[in-house]
Structures are given as C-alpha cells and as structure tokens.
C-alpha cells in the first residue's frame, strides 16, 4: 500500500513509498483512510524524524478489518480516529479506544479536523472548570485548537479575547463567539480570569501581565519555538496567588473514544464548526505542510485520499 514517509528534507518533508500492510495488535481495527489533517507539531517532528516513525495522528475513513477480540466498530463502519502515528497512509491500525463512529451528516473531511485539536480544546476547558462569566484570553488563536476553544468557551458563557496575527484571522473567531480579537497581547484588557497560552517566548511573558489576581494561566504549547524566560519575583509582586499550570492533552481521565464521540456529536448537532483552511489531494501534502508552517492556512489543512 501507499504511505507518506518523512524525508528529513525541510523543503519537501514527505514522499510516497510502498509499505507493508498494517498488522493490528489485539484491540486494534484497520481503517481505510479517506482524509487526514496536518498538525503543526507533526511538522516539527518531520524536521528530525525518528527511525521507523511515520506521521499521521488525525484520520477519518472506514473500518476494513475489525478488532479480532470483537471490540470496537464493525467492518464498513465510518469512523474518526486518533492513532499515535502512521495515519498518512492508505490504511492504518488504530486502537478501538481511539475511534468514534461517524453519522452520515459528518463527512470524513470534517471529521479529520477533530482528533488532536478537538481533544486538546475539550480537555483544556475541562481543566478550567466552569466558564460562565469568566474572562478568557487565548493566544495563538487562529489554528485548529484556537477555533475549537473559542466556540466551545463562548457557548459555555465565557468572554473570550483572542490574540491573532491579523484582523482578517480574527474575523472568523468573532463569528464563532469571541468577544474581542487583538493582534498584540498588550492590547488585551488586563484582569483576565484565565489565560491559555500556546506560543511561548515573549508572548507568554506578555500574557502573564494580563491575568487577574488568583487567576489561572495554562501553558499548552510553544508554537513560536522560543523559550520563555520568567521573572517570578516580579510576577508574583503583581499577581497574588496566580496559578501557572502546564497542560498535556494526553493526560486525561476520559478516554479518546468518548471525547471523540462528544466532538462528533457536537459537530453533527451544528454546535461545533471545524475551521478548514484548505482541502487538497494527499499528493499535495508537502506543499500544504509548507503552507501551514508559513502560516498561510487558517484553521486546519485537510488531505483527501478519495
């Protein structure tokens, strides 16, 4: 079967190759992939790929081989999946605990946006707790996670301020419920109850000045790839009892299949609207990776096999 393999070349990061068919472990089903999405973090790994690793964490398609232990969806079932890797291929083995069934109303193209970005957003908001009436600041908001967080948090009653690269990128987030969009963290109002920070570097440092006393700062990424330097003595002189927390989306008490099912249900009910910035044939994957890394795509980039 065909699959995309890493090249280690920054100008053309993946290539097609013939690979062996997936051999599912117990509790895994084989899915014929119809669409997958690119995550920015995967493009970082592609710079220096690990031996025997292949990209692919967000896929949607149809089960062609059910798990041999009788668990999970049957052959022919349309599914969205979140394998650890290897999803940029014609077929991939996925643990049934990382699959959710798709209704007819949710296409594979839309479903492929949901796994990593949707799970991250859902679990970030779960960590925060009640959102009603709380002021929330979100940096790096124009990616897949940012769109999901904005819509879910706004619907739950939060007043969301988003930090984006341009006014044009902010317009869609305003349509999804954001209260305000700014292009500089310094333009956000102070006194935020919650700050969600995913850029790092100076952005994290600036975002800390916007949080209210006894507020919550959750650091969940470093998309800018620049480490942040914090002066904690100065910070806590101004922000009494503020909590700074690191977040990893894989650290969850709720299983992937359950959370994926929630994301599918919200999408099918027209309560969650995945932002698709580009849809292409998977023959254009290297070009879409370059576009994503250059921030020419807002939301998610989807590649279709069929």
BABATI-996477 format. One record per atom (N, C-alpha, C): residue in three letters; x, y, z. Coordinates in steps of 0.001 Angstrom, whole numbers, padded with zeros to 6 digits, always signed. Example, Ala and Ser with C-alpha at 12.3 -4.5 7.8 and 13.67 -1.06 7.14 Angstrom:
BEGIN
ALA+013190-005690+007800;ALA+012300-004500+007800;ALA+013200-003300+007800;SER+012850-002250+007080;SER+013670-001060+007140;SER+012900+000030+007870;
***
This chain:
BEGIN
UNK+000842-001190+000000;UNK+000000+000000+000000;UNK+000884+001249+000000;UNK+000272+002391-000350;UNK+000991+003656-000381;UNK+000925+004348+000979;UNK+002024+004999+001319;UNK+002078+005797+002538;UNK+003048+006943+002324;UNK+002913+007973+003151;UNK+003835+009100+003125;UNK+004888+008900+004204;UNK+006144+008960+003781;UNK+007271+008772+004680;UNK+008041+010076+004826;UNK+008654+010303+005991;UNK+009467+011508+006167;UNK+010748+011425+005348;UNK+011172+012568+004844;UNK+012407+012629+004059;UNK+013569+013224+004841;UNK+013271+014015+005886;UNK+014322+014747+006573;UNK+014740+015994+005833;UNK+014079+016273+004708;UNK+014374+017444+003878;UNK+013365+018540+004203;UNK+013828+019695+004640;UNK+012923+020767+005046;UNK+012126+021337+003883;UNK+012612+021190+002665;UNK+011918+021751+001508;UNK+010856+020818+000945;UNK+010936+019551+001243;UNK+009981+018563+000733;UNK+009910+017454+001772;UNK+009046+017605+002784;UNK+009184+016862+004037;UNK+008657+015440+004010;UNK+007852+015080+002994;UNK+007358+013707+002899;UNK+007421+013239+001462;UNK+007458+011916+001297;UNK+007453+011309-000027;UNK+006593+010059+000005;UNK+006080+009667-001145;UNK+005309+008434-001244;UNK+006244+007229-001302;UNK+005782+006136-000699;UNK+006526+004883-000762;UNK+005551+003730-000602;UNK+005969+002556-001069;UNK+005202+001338-000831;UNK+005644+000753+000503;UNK+004672+000470+001355;UNK+004962-000079+002693;UNK+004100-001306+002925;UNK+004435-002051+003953;UNK+003667-003251+004285;UNK+002293-002873+004839;UNK+001348-003773+004659;UNK+000025-003574+005238;UNK+000126-003554+006766;UNK-000717-002783+007435;UNK-000681-002755+008901;UNK-001092-004093+009494;UNK-000401-004483+010544;UNK-000724-005714+011263;UNK-001279-005323+012633;UNK-002588-005356+012789;UNK-003191-004840+014027;UNK-002844-005689+015245;UNK-002569-005004+016332;UNK-002392-005668+017613;UNK-003774-005978+018191;UNK-003848-006772+019256;UNK-005144-007007+019899;UNK-005794-005685+020301;UNK-007095-005583+020020;UNK-007808-004350+020353;UNK-007646-003248+019329;UNK-007107-003585+018146;UNK-006953-002597+017078;UNK-007771-002992+015857;UNK-008324-001993+015175;UNK-009015-002184+013903;UNK-008193-001540+012800;UNK-008362-002026+011582;UNK-007696-001420+010435;UNK-008693-000515+009725;UNK-008271+000731+009492;UNK-009131+001735+008871;UNK-008557+002110+007509;UNK-009414+002091+006478;UNK-009045+002632+005172;UNK-009210+004149+005252;UNK-008118+004867+005137;UNK-008126+006309+005367;UNK-008714+007031+004156;UNK-009652+007918+004411;UNK-010238+008753+003369;UNK-009745+010194+003449;UNK-009389+010637+004648;UNK-008889+012008+004820;UNK-008061+012068+006099;UNK-007075+012954+006102;UNK-006302+013194+007323;UNK-005974+014679+007402;UNK-005632+015128+008603;UNK-005241+016524+008769;UNK-003802+016601+009258;UNK-003186+017755+009012;UNK-001802+018004+009422;UNK-001825+018811+010713;UNK-001061+018365+011682;UNK-000887+019123+012912;UNK+000485+019781+012912;UNK+000526+021021+013369;UNK+001773+021773+013341;UNK+002894+021051+014089;UNK+002539+020424+015207;UNK+003547+019693+015966;UNK+004172+018562+015164;UNK+003381+017915+014300;UNK+003929+016847+013464;UNK+004971+017385+012491;UNK+004772+018606+012027;UNK+005761+019182+011099;UNK+007081+019452+011812;UNK+007040+019714+013122;UNK+008288+019877+013868;UNK+009035+018544+013948;UNK+008293+017464+014198;UNK+008919+016140+014268;UNK+009499+015757+012917;UNK+008862+016175+011828;UNK+009352+015861+010490;UNK+010711+016489+010202;UNK+011087+017512+010939;UNK+012401+018121+010729;UNK+013527+017141+011056;UNK+013326+016360+012142;UNK+014308+015346+012546;UNK+013548+014083+012929;UNK+013031+013378+011920;UNK+012149+012237+012209;UNK+012881+011099+012909;UNK+012157+010422+013786;UNK+012705+009263+014467;UNK+012741+008074+013512;UNK+013622+007161+013773;UNK+013739+005959+012955;UNK+012431+005166+013022;UNK+011943+004742+011863;UNK+010741+003904+011729;UNK+009443+004635+012051;UNK+009532+005933+012322;UNK+008317+006719+012594;UNK+007731+007249+011296;UNK+006387+007276+011246;UNK+005697+007923+010136;UNK+004622+008825+010719;UNK+004347+009968+010076;UNK+003355+010891+010631;UNK+001927+010381+010439;UNK+001007+010987+011198;UNK-000404+010689+010998;UNK-001156+010413+012273;UNK-001690+011458+012922;UNK-002422+011316+014178;UNK-003920+011589+014038;UNK-004343+012204+012935;UNK-005757+012578+012764;UNK-006278+011990+011462;UNK-007151+011000+011556;UNK-007637+010342+010337;UNK-009142+010125+010404;UNK-009738+009962+009230;UNK-011134+009552+009130;UNK-011258+008616+007941;UNK-012127+007616+008058;UNK-012286+006662+006964;UNK-013287+005589+007319;UNK-012994+004371+006898;UNK-013945+003271+007077;UNK-013199+002027+007555;UNK-013786+001312+008509;UNK-013165+000098+009034;UNK-013190-000998+007968;UNK-012013-001567+007684;UNK-011937-002667+006717;UNK-011526-003975+007387;UNK-011123-003886+008645;UNK-010807-005091+009427;UNK-011101-004779+010884;UNK-012085-005459+011434;UNK-012473-005207+012816;UNK-011458-005826+013771;UNK-011453-005338+015000;UNK-010572-005902+016017;UNK-010931-007364+016252;UNK-009921-008205+016358;UNK-010152-009641+016451;UNK-010776-010051+017780;UNK-010675-009178+018791;UNK-011269-009529+020085;UNK-012749-009176+020163;UNK-013315-008699+019035;UNK-014738-008412+018981;UNK-015137-007059+019528;UNK-014183-006264+019962;UNK-014497-004925+020458;UNK-014434-003920+019313;UNK-015048-002777+019528;UNK-014943-001709+018543;UNK-015895-001855+017378;UNK-015803-000934+016420;UNK-016740-000896+015293;UNK-016546-002050+014318;UNK-017640-002396+013660;UNK-017623-003497+012699;UNK-017079-003043+011354;UNK-016753-004008+010519;UNK-016302-003721+009155;UNK-017366-002897+008427;UNK-016936-001871+007738;UNK-017835-000999+006995;UNK-018248+000249+007741;UNK-017954+000314+009040;UNK-018347+001472+009838;UNK-017460+002676+009518;UNK-018102+003820+009328;UNK-017357+005067+009128;UNK-016878+005571+010485;UNK-015596+005980+010555;UNK-015018+006334+011847;UNK-014073+007526+011712;UNK-013838+008176+012846;UNK-012744+009130+013010;UNK-011795+008512+014020;UNK-010480+008691+013809;UNK-009519+008038+014682;UNK-008335+008916+015032;UNK-007694+008520+016134;UNK-006535+009266+016633;UNK-005397+008296+016953;UNK-004802+007694+015916;UNK-003668+006809+016166;UNK-002452+007607+016636;UNK-001507+006926+017250;UNK-000295+007605+017716;UNK+000565+008065+016548;UNK+000463+007382+015405;UNK+001273+007701+014221;UNK+000772+006839+013059;UNK+001433+006972+011904;UNK+001238+006112+010732;UNK-000061+006369+009963;UNK-000765+007466+010257;UNK-002059+007692+009627;UNK-002022+008251+008223;UNK-000872+008758+007781;UNK-000790+009296+006423;UNK-000506+008146+005463;UNK-001491+007287+005315;UNK-001339+006065+004518;UNK-002705+005612+004047;UNK-002704+004653+003134;UNK-003982+004146+002636;UNK-004751+003404+003728;UNK-004031+002724+004612;UNK-004664+002019+005723;UNK-003787+002146+006965;UNK-004444+002131+008120;UNK-003717+002261+009382;UNK-004433+001463+010460;UNK-003664+000857+011356;UNK-004235+000162+012509;UNK-004431+001172+013638;UNK-005633+001179+014210;UNK-005978+002147+015263;UNK-006600+001413+016440;UNK-006144+001660+017666;UNK-006815+001062+018824;UNK-008287+001462+018848;UNK-009157+000528+019164;UNK-010593+000835+019159;UNK-010932+001902+020194;UNK-010099+002034+021229;UNK-010329+003068+022232;UNK-009962+004453+021721;UNK-009509+004521+020471;UNK-009191+005804+019857;UNK-009966+005998+018553;UNK-011160+005398+018522;UNK-012054+005510+017367;UNK-013442+005927+017839;UNK-014112+006706+016994;UNK-015518+007041+017231;UNK-016269+006911+015915;UNK-017497+006453+016002;UNK-018333+006250+014819;UNK-018846+007588+014296;UNK-018936+007693+012970;UNK-019416+008914+012329;UNK-020835+008729+011801;UNK-021713+009693+012044;UNK-023030+009671+011405;UNK-022890+010118+009952;UNK-023917+009887+009179;UNK-023866+010240+007762;UNK-023674+011734+007543;UNK-024104+012551+008487;UNK-024046+014001+008308;UNK-022657+014589+008485;UNK-021711+013821+009022;UNK-020350+014319+009242;UNK-019419+013646+008237;UNK-018883+014431+007315;UNK-018022+013885+006278;UNK-016653+013537+006845;UNK-015922+012716+006105;UNK-014560+012379+006509;UNK-013679+013620+006538;UNK-013903+014541+005614;UNK-013109+015765+005567;UNK-013292+016576+006840;UNK-014517+016727+007293;UNK-014781+017467+008532;UNK-014272+016681+009737;UNK-014515+015380+009756;UNK-014118+014564+010906;UNK-012610+014580+011131;UNK-011840+014646+010052;UNK-010376+014617+010184;UNK-009828+015830+010917;UNK-010621+016883+011071;UNK-010167+018060+011816;UNK-010226+017831+013324;UNK-010987+016832+013765;UNK-011392+016774+015162;UNK-010364+016218+016148;UNK-009590+015175+015821;UNK-008894+014484+016904;UNK-007948+015324+017767;UNK-006770+015650+017301;UNK-005821+016302+018202;UNK-006300+017683+018633;UNK-006719+018503+017684;UNK-007148+019863+018030;UNK-008403+019843+018889;UNK-009352+018992+018534;UNK-010596+018929+019294;UNK-010398+018367+020693;UNK-009607+017299+020807;UNK-009330+016736+022127;UNK-008605+017748+023006;UNK-007656+018468+022424;UNK-006926+019485+023185;UNK-007875+020549+023708;UNK-008737+021061+022831;UNK-009669+022117+023239;UNK-010629+021630+024306;UNK-011214+020479+024094;UNK-012190+019939+025035;UNK-011573+019738+026415;UNK-010362+019211+026438;UNK-009722+018909+027715;UNK-009159+020154+028389;UNK-008727+021140+027610;UNK-008334+022417+028202;UNK-009494+023034+028974;UNK-010664+023050+028366;UNK-011817+023664+029013;UNK-012291+022838+030206;UNK-012073+021551+030147;UNK-012427+020703+031289;UNK-011529+021021+032486;UNK-010258+021303+032212;UNK-009326+021665+033280;UNK-009742+022980+033940;UNK-010217+023931+033136;UNK-010618+025236+033668;UNK-011809+025105+034599;UNK-012754+024275+034231;UNK-013977+024148+035030;UNK-015047+025093+034513;UNK-015862+025623+035402;UNK-016961+026494+034997;UNK-016442+027711+034242;UNK-017089+028038+033123;UNK-016664+029162+032279;UNK-017636+030327+032310;UNK-018804+030123+032833;UNK-019838+031161+032796;UNK-019352+032443+033470;UNK-019355+033516+032699;UNK-018992+034815+033225;UNK-017514+035063+033397;UNK-016673+034110+033038;UNK-015232+034273+033222;UNK-014600+034894+031977;UNK-013562+035693+032191;UNK-012840+036351+031102;UNK-011639+035493+030738;UNK-011569+035128+029461;UNK-010559+034184+028995;UNK-009741+034821+027879;UNK-008418+034715+027966;UNK-007501+035205+026936;UNK-006829+034016+026290;UNK-006871+033962+024962;UNK-006311+032845+024205;UNK-005306+033366+023198;UNK-004043+032967+023334;UNK-003017+033363+022356;UNK-002925+032305+021256;UNK-002318+032683+020125;UNK-002179+031743+019019;UNK-003507+031161+018596;UNK-004509+032021+018499;UNK-005891+031539+018421;UNK-006362+031133+017033;UNK-005581+031396+015988;UNK-006109+031174+014642;UNK-005841+029771+014092;UNK-005285+028886+014910;UNK-005110+027496+014490;UNK-006316+026646+014825;UNK-006167+025347+014625;UNK-007288+024442+014856;UNK-007771+024449+016293;UNK-006840+024394+017250;UNK-007230+024403+018660;UNK-007948+025698+019008;UNK-007421+026822+018525;UNK-007995+028119+018856;UNK-009437+028268+018420;UNK-009757+027780+017232;UNK-011140+027870+016758;UNK-012072+027038+017639;UNK-011633+025822+017994;UNK-012475+024984+018846;UNK-012638+025595+020234;UNK-011549+026060+020828;UNK-011630+026657+022166;UNK-012563+027859+022149;UNK-012412+028710+021144;UNK-013235+029922+021072;UNK-014714+029581+021026;UNK-015088+028662+020155;UNK-016510+028341+020018;UNK-017058+027643+021255;UNK-016304+026685+021783;UNK-016797+025944+022948;UNK-016862+026832+024191;UNK-015827+027647+024408;UNK-015800+028503+025597;UNK-016870+029583+025527;UNK-017045+030177+024357;UNK-018067+031209+024207;UNK-019458+030640+024436;UNK-019705+029450+023897;UNK-021005+028815+024077;UNK-021264+028470+025541;UNK-020175+028265+026304;UNK-020320+027932+027719;UNK-020414+029163+028610;UNK-020397+030367+028009;UNK-020618+031576+028780;UNK-019395+032401+029092;UNK-018232+032046+028528;UNK-017022+032823+028769;UNK-016970+034040+027855;UNK-016290+035084+028311;UNK-015993+036250+027477;UNK-014573+036059+026959;UNK-014453+035734+025679;UNK-013179+035293+025111;UNK-012514+036413+024313;UNK-011262+036696+024650;UNK-010417+037581+023859;UNK-009367+036720+023167;UNK-009241+036863+021845;UNK-008294+036050+021087;UNK-007161+036919+020568;UNK-005964+036357+020567;UNK-004792+037030+020012;UNK-004456+036338+018697;UNK-004446+037106+017605;UNK-004264+036547+016265;UNK-003220+037361+015510;UNK-002801+036837+014350;UNK-001759+037500+013591;UNK-002227+038684+012769;UNK-003532+038765+012498;UNK-004054+039853+011678;UNK-005551+039991+011936;UNK-006124+041178+011650;UNK-007578+041340+011812;UNK-008374+040337+010978;UNK-007868+040008+009791;UNK-008585+039056+008937;UNK-008707+037691+009621;UNK-007639+037266+010299;UNK-007690+035986+011009;UNK-008643+036049+012199;UNK-008843+037229+012735;UNK-009729+037362+013882;UNK-011196+037377+013540;UNK-011539+037704+012283;UNK-012951+037857+011930;UNK-013751+036572+012126;UNK-013175+035454+011711;UNK-013901+034196+011860;UNK-014092+033848+013336;UNK-013106+034144+014158;UNK-013219+033864+015583;UNK-014295+034734+016237;UNK-014446+035944+015763;UNK-015535+036794+016248;UNK-016885+036200+015862;UNK-016972+035638+014662;UNK-018209+034982+014234;UNK-018517+033761+015104;UNK-017464+033109+015608;UNK-017649+031919+016435;UNK-017933+032256+017900;UNK-017960+033553+018213;UNK-018360+033937+019561;UNK-017345+034719+020359;UNK-016124+034927+019821;UNK-015132+035705+020558;UNK-015661+037110+020836;UNK-015360+037627+022012;UNK-015785+038971+022399;UNK-014913+040026+021734;UNK-013626+039739+021605;UNK-012694+040713+021044;UNK-011517+039973+020431;UNK-010978+040519+019330;UNK-009782+039981+018700;UNK-008717+041073+018653;UNK-007497+040748+019083;UNK-006379+041689+019074;UNK-005188+041038+018390;UNK-004292+041869+017872;UNK-003103+041337+017205;UNK-001867+041408+018093;UNK-002021+041988+019273;UNK-000916+042085+020219;UNK-001467+041796+021615;UNK-000774+040952+022349;UNK-001229+040624+023699;UNK-001393+041884+024540;UNK-000526+042863+024309;UNK-000584+044101+025094;UNK-001883+044855+024882;UNK-002581+044590+023786;UNK-003858+045269+023520;UNK-005033+044608+024227;UNK-004810+043429+024796;UNK-005879+042760+025545;UNK-006076+043459+026883;UNK-007298+043473+027350;UNK-007586+044097+028640;UNK-006933+043295+029767;UNK-006491+043973+030829;UNK-005964+043250+031994;UNK-007108+042617+032782;UNK-006764+041844+033774;UNK-007780+041258+034650;UNK-008426+040003+034112;UNK-007719+039243+033278;UNK-008278+038008+032743;UNK-008302+036927+033824;UNK-009427+036230+033913;UNK-009528+035137+034874;UNK-008687+033936+034458;UNK-008637+033709+033141;UNK-007902+032556+032611;UNK-007109+033005+031386;UNK-005852+032569+031312;UNK-005028+032786+030128;UNK-004617+031421+029588;UNK-004913+031165+028323;UNK-004479+029946+027644;UNK-003383+030336+026668;UNK-002163+029832+026897;UNK-001006+030309+026150;UNK-000328+029155+025419;UNK-000122+029331+024107;UNK+000454+028250+023308;UNK+001566+028713+022384;UNK+002053+029933+022562;UNK+003062+030480+021648;UNK+004455+030424+022255;UNK+004578+030791+023533;UNK+005875+030801+024192;UNK+006608+032107+023965;UNK+007891+032124+024323;UNK+008708+033317+024130;UNK+008132+034529+024829;UNK+008237+035672+024156;UNK+007732+036912+024713;UNK+006229+036946+024852;UNK+005527+036112+024075;UNK+004064+036094+024167;UNK+003610+035600+025531;UNK+004246+034565+026033;UNK+003894+034074+027363;UNK+004194+035137+028421;UNK+005339+035767+028307;UNK+005699+036803+029268;UNK+004678+037933+029264;UNK+004269+038358+028059;UNK+003281+039434+027955;UNK+001910+038989+028452;UNK+001545+037738+028157;UNK+000232+037239+028562;UNK+000101+037196+030079;UNK+001202+036959+030768;UNK+001148+036911+032222;UNK+000757+038253+032827;UNK+001040+039342+032113;UNK+000673+040664+032638;UNK-000822+040936+032518;UNK-001546+040096+031801;UNK-002983+040299+031593;UNK-003849+039540+032595;UNK-003241+038665+033399;UNK-004039+037814+034272;UNK-004379+038541+035575;UNK-005545+038244+036099;UNK-006024+038847+037343;UNK-005411+038138+038546;UNK-005384+038801+039704;UNK-005001+038102+040928;UNK-005872+036865+041130;UNK-005230+035789+041582;UNK-005892+034494+041775;UNK-006386+033892+040460;UNK-005840+034384+039356;UNK-006206+033845+038055;UNK-005459+032560+037735;UNK-005753+032020+036559;UNK-005176+030752+036114;UNK-004508+030950+034759;UNK-003247+030539+034656;UNK-002516+030558+033388;UNK-002190+029119+033014;UNK-002644+028688+031845;UNK-002362+027330+031372;UNK-001484+027427+030135;UNK-000286+026872+030251;UNK+000648+026841+029122;UNK+000507+025479+028444;UNK+000109+025468+027163;UNK-000138+024189+026496;UNK+000584+024039+025170;UNK+001554+024907+024906;UNK+002316+024758+023677;UNK+003375+025828+023547;UNK+004217+025654+022542;UNK+005270+026621+022267;UNK+005433+026727+020754;UNK+004345+027133+020087;UNK+004331+027180+018628;UNK+005382+028124+018069;UNK+005712+029184+018830;UNK+006742+030105+018376;UNK+008136+029545+018476;UNK+008299+028433+019206;UNK+009553+027693+019338;UNK+010665+028531+019965;UNK+010257+029503+020774;UNK+011214+030328+021510;UNK+010923+030151+023000;UNK+011894+029709+023782;UNK+011643+029524+025227;UNK+011287+030843+025902;UNK+010450+030747+026906;UNK+010068+031924+027691;UNK+010945+032016+028935;UNK+011327+033235+029265;UNK+012068+033485+030496;UNK+011174+034291+031424;UNK+010942+033778+032631;UNK+010013+034412+033549;UNK+010749+034918+034789;UNK+010419+036123+035187;UNK+010900+036684+036443;UNK+009796+036477+037474;UNK+009865+035384+038209;UNK+008778+035041+039115;UNK+008652+036017+040274;UNK+009768+036630+040704;UNK+009684+037584+041798;UNK+008831+038787+041390;UNK+009102+039323+040188;UNK+008316+040455+039710;UNK+006878+040041+039440;UNK+006706+038849+038888;UNK+005359+038401+038546;UNK+004478+038317+039777;UNK+004952+037678+040832;UNK+004101+037475+041994;UNK+003990+038718+042872;UNK+004812+039744+042592;UNK+004577+041041+043229;UNK+003279+041659+042732;UNK+002906+041332+041487;UNK+001733+041930+040863;UNK+000523+040999+040852;UNK+000738+039709+040924;UNK-000347+038751+040707;UNK-000401+037777+041876;UNK-001062+038180+042918;UNK-001124+037353+044111;UNK-001894+036061+043845;UNK-001314+034978+044266;UNK-001975+033666+044250;UNK-002364+033198+042855;UNK-001724+033698+041827;UNK-001983+033218+040466;UNK-001380+031824+040286;UNK-002106+030977+039579;UNK-001639+029621+039303;UNK-001130+029535+037863;UNK+000067+028967+037701;UNK+000602+028690+036367;UNK+000693+027182+036228;UNK+000068+026667+035180;UNK-000032+025216+035019;UNK+000371+024802+033607;UNK+001107+023696+033506;UNK+001367+023087+032205;UNK+000255+022091+031895;UNK-000060+021969+030605;UNK-001145+021083+030165;UNK-000656+020171+029066;UNK-000983+018887+029155;UNK-000713+017896+028116;UNK-002029+017204+027800;UNK-002471+017276+026553;UNK-003806+016771+026220;UNK-003939+015263+026419;UNK-002817+014544+026464;UNK-002918+013094+026655;UNK-003170+012722+028110;UNK-003018+013673+029031;UNK-003246+013424+030450;UNK-004723+013672+030760;UNK-005531+012648+030551;UNK-006984+012807+030683;UNK-007605+011589+031348;UNK-008599+011840+032189;UNK-009350+010753+032810;UNK-010429+010205+031880;UNK-010687+010916+030786;UNK-011703+010492+029825;UNK-010996+009894+028611;UNK-011461+008757+028150;UNK-010815+008066+027034;UNK-011008+008821+025725;UNK-010105+008563+024784;UNK-010176+009229+023483;UNK-011482+008924+022766;UNK-011924+007673+022798;UNK-013150+007338+022058;UNK-014349+008097+022597;UNK-014410+008280+023904;UNK-015524+009015+024495;UNK-015471+010491+024111;UNK-014293+011095+024211;UNK-014184+012511+023853;UNK-014355+012728+022354;UNK-013859+011801+021536;UNK-014090+011915+020090;UNK-015591+011838+019788;UNK-016288+010962+020471;UNK-017736+010852+020264;UNK-018435+012157+020634;UNK-017967+012827+021682;UNK-018550+014115+022063;UNK-018322+015149+020966;UNK-017115+015195+020436;UNK-016815+016150+019368;UNK-017656+015864+018121;UNK-017827+014600+017792;UNK-018661+014227+016644;UNK-020109+014634+016888;UNK-020597+014389+018096;UNK-021992+014742+018419;UNK-022229+016242+018313;UNK-021306+017046+018828;UNK-021450+018498+018750;UNK-021395+018981+017303;UNK-020539+018361+016510;UNK-020434+018739+015097;UNK-021713+018375+014345;UNK-022212+017174+014582;UNK-023436+016727+013910;UNK-024637+017578+014303;UNK-024620+018108+015530;UNK-025728+018928+016018;UNK-025569+020398+015625;UNK-024564+020707+014817;UNK-024312+022078+014356;UNK-023956+023006+015518;UNK-023314+022454+016539;UNK-022872+023250+017685;UNK-021363+023447+017691;UNK-020673+022760+016803;UNK-019221+022904+016656;UNK-018920+022952+015167;UNK-018148+023952+014753;UNK-017934+024202+013326;UNK-016440+024207+013013;UNK-015884+023034+012682;UNK-014459+022964+012377;UNK-014068+023934+011264;UNK-012942+024610+011473;UNK-012455+025589+010504;UNK-011448+024914+009574;UNK-011839+024746+008319;UNK-010984+024103+007317;UNK-010420+025185+006407;UNK-009109+025388+006514;UNK-008463+026430+005716;UNK-008085+025978+004326;UNK-007903+024655+004137;UNK-007528+024145+002813;UNK-007869+022661+002734;UNK-008362+022242+001572;UNK-008617+020831+001293;UNK-007929+020469-000018;UNK-007069+019455+000010;UNK-006293+019077-001166;UNK-006205+017561-001261;UNK-005772+017086-002428;UNK-005415+015682-002576;UNK-004124+015422-001801;UNK-003982+014194-001291;UNK-002794+013918-000479;UNK-001497+013945-001293;UNK-001608+014032-002597;UNK-000413+014242-003404;UNK+000217+015604-003185;UNK-000522+016503-002559;UNK-000015+017857-002294;UNK+000382+018047-000829;UNK+000631+016959-000123;UNK+000894+017073+001310;UNK+002112+017934+001620;UNK+003203+017748+000895;UNK+004406+018547+001176;UNK+004135+020035+001006;UNK+003377+020391-000032;UNK+003057+021806-000254;UNK+002191+022350+000867;UNK+001239+021543+001351;UNK+000376+022017+002437;UNK+001150+022120+003750;UNK+002117+021239+003956;UNK+002972+021366+005136;UNK+003711+022702+005096;UNK+004260+023043+003930;UNK+004970+024317+003792;UNK+004040+025497+004053;UNK+002807+025409+003550;UNK+001836+026492+003774;UNK+001505+026636+005252;UNK+001336+025504+005915;UNK+000987+025546+007334;UNK+002134+026126+008154;UNK+003344+025720+007851;UNK+004493+026215+008605;UNK+004722+027709+008362;UNK+004336+028189+007188;UNK+004467+029614+006877;UNK+003239+030415+007303;UNK+002309+029745+007983;UNK+001084+030383+008493;UNK+000232+030986+007372;UNK+000199+030278+006247;UNK-000663+030706+005145;UNK-002037+030036+005204;UNK-002239+029171+006181;UNK-003508+028464+006320;UNK-004100+028781+007686;UNK-005338+029219+007692;UNK-006069+029465+008935;UNK-006910+028241+009243;UNK-006824+027757+010475;UNK-007567+026544+010824;UNK-006807+025309+010381;UNK-007514+024319+009863;UNK-006914+023025+009567;UNK-006696+022820+008063;UNK-005622+022111+007730;UNK-005356+021679+006360;UNK-005726+020202+006260;UNK-006593+019867+005308;UNK-007096+018501+005152;UNK-006593+017926+003831;UNK-006128+016692+003897;UNK-005692+015963+002695;UNK-006616+014777+002471;UNK-007072+014625+001243;UNK-008038+013585+000909;UNK-007394+012494+000064;UNK-007691+011235+000409;UNK-007211+010114-000385;UNK-008221+009695-001420;UNK-009532+009926-001126;UNK-010589+009515-002054;UNK-011586+010646-002193;
***
